[in-house]
Amino acid sequence: MSSLVLEYMAHKWPLWSNMGCLTTNRAALSLPTMNKGELIDEIASSTELPKNVIDNVVSATIDTVMETVSEGEKVTLIGFGSFEPRDRKARDGRNPKTGEVIKIPATTVPAFSAGKAFKERVKEA
């Protein structure tokens, strides 16, 4: 199946993708991605600041967000979004090979919720 068909099906039937019936992996769909180095290059070209300074700021920002969320606090960047810890309840799962019921323990995971301005910009693209 072509990546465009999978992308369309995942959009139309998100339950299928949640069940693992469809792949929406960026690499599998060949969607463009930007890594940290490319982000730093982009910021450097728009601000004319040295890349090493931008690298330090981006790294410090990421470290601060990760540390704050890992301490159980929420980080909100108005217009961009919020990072927060979310608790997942313990639940029963199934081993897909054997069908055996397994216990999945409760855990805390990081979560991101896009802000209104971010959602609108992506919607317009």
C-alpha positions in Angstrom: 0.0 0.0 0.0 1.4 3.4 -0.8 2.2 5.9 1.9 -0.4 8.3 0.7 -3.1 5.7 1.0 -1.9 4.8 4.5 -1.8 8.5 5.5 -5.4 9.0 4.2 -6.7 5.9 5.9 -5.0 6.9 9.2 -6.7 10.3 8.9 -10.1 8.9 8.0 -10.0 6.0 10.4 -7.8 6.9 13.4 -9.0 3.9 15.4 -7.3 1.6 12.8 -4.0 3.3 13.3 -4.4 3.1 17.1 -5.0 -0.6 16.8 -1.8 -1.0 14.8 -3.6 -1.8 11.6 -2.0 1.1 9.8 1.4 2.7 10.2 1.7 6.4 10.5 5.4 6.3 11.3 7.1 9.4 9.7 9.9 7.3 8.3 7.4 4.8 6.7 5.4 7.6 5.2 8.5 9.6 4.1 7.3 12.8 5.7 9.9 15.6 6.0 11.4 15.9 9.5 13.7 18.5 11.1 16.4 17.4 13.5 18.0 19.5 16.2 20.9 20.6 14.0 18.6 21.7 11.2 16.5 23.6 13.8 19.6 25.4 15.0 20.6 26.3 11.4 17.1 27.7 10.7 17.2 29.8 13.9 20.7 31.0 13.0 19.6 32.1 9.6 16.7 34.1 10.9 18.4 35.7 13.9 22.0 36.0 12.7 23.2 34.8 16.1 26.1 32.4 16.3 25.2 28.7 16.1 27.0 27.8 19.3 24.9 30.3 21.2 21.7 29.0 19.7 22.7 25.4 20.4 23.3 26.3 24.1 19.9 28.0 24.3 18.0 25.2 22.6 19.8 22.6 24.7 19.1 24.5 27.9 15.4 25.0 26.9 15.0 21.3 26.2 16.8 20.3 29.5 14.7 22.7 31.5 11.4 21.4 30.0 12.4 17.8 30.6 13.5 18.5 34.2 10.4 20.5 35.1 8.0 17.9 33.6 9.9 15.0 35.3 9.4 16.8 38.6 5.6 16.7 38.0 5.1 20.3 36.9 3.5 21.7 33.7 5.4 23.9 31.3 3.2 26.3 29.2 4.4 28.3 26.3 1.4 30.5 25.3 0.5 30.0 21.7 2.9 27.1 21.2 1.7 24.5 23.7 2.0 22.7 27.0 4.3 19.9 28.3 3.0 18.0 31.3 3.3 14.6 33.0 0.3 12.3 32.6 -0.5 9.3 34.7 -1.5 6.1 32.9 -3.5 3.6 35.0 -2.4 0.0 35.3 -4.2 -2.2 32.8 -4.4 -5.6 31.3 -2.8 -6.1 27.9 -2.3 -9.0 25.6 0.9 -10.5 24.2 0.2 -10.3 20.4 2.0 -13.6 19.7 0.5 -15.8 22.3 -2.7 -13.9 23.3 -1.6 -14.3 26.9 -3.0 -11.6 29.3 -0.2 -9.5 30.8 -0.3 -6.8 33.5 0.8 -3.4 32.3 1.9 -1.4 35.3 0.8 2.2 36.0 3.3 4.8 34.8 3.8 8.5 34.2 4.5 9.7 30.7 5.4 13.1 29.2 2.7 14.7 27.1 2.4 17.6 24.8 -0.7 19.6 23.9 -0.5 22.0 21.0 -1.7 25.6 21.7 -4.3 27.4 19.7 -2.0 29.4 17.6 0.1 26.3 16.8 -3.0 24.3 15.8 -4.2 27.1 13.6 -0.9 27.5 11.8 -0.7 23.8 11.1 -4.3 23.7 9.9 -3.6 26.5 7.4 -0.4 24.9 6.0 
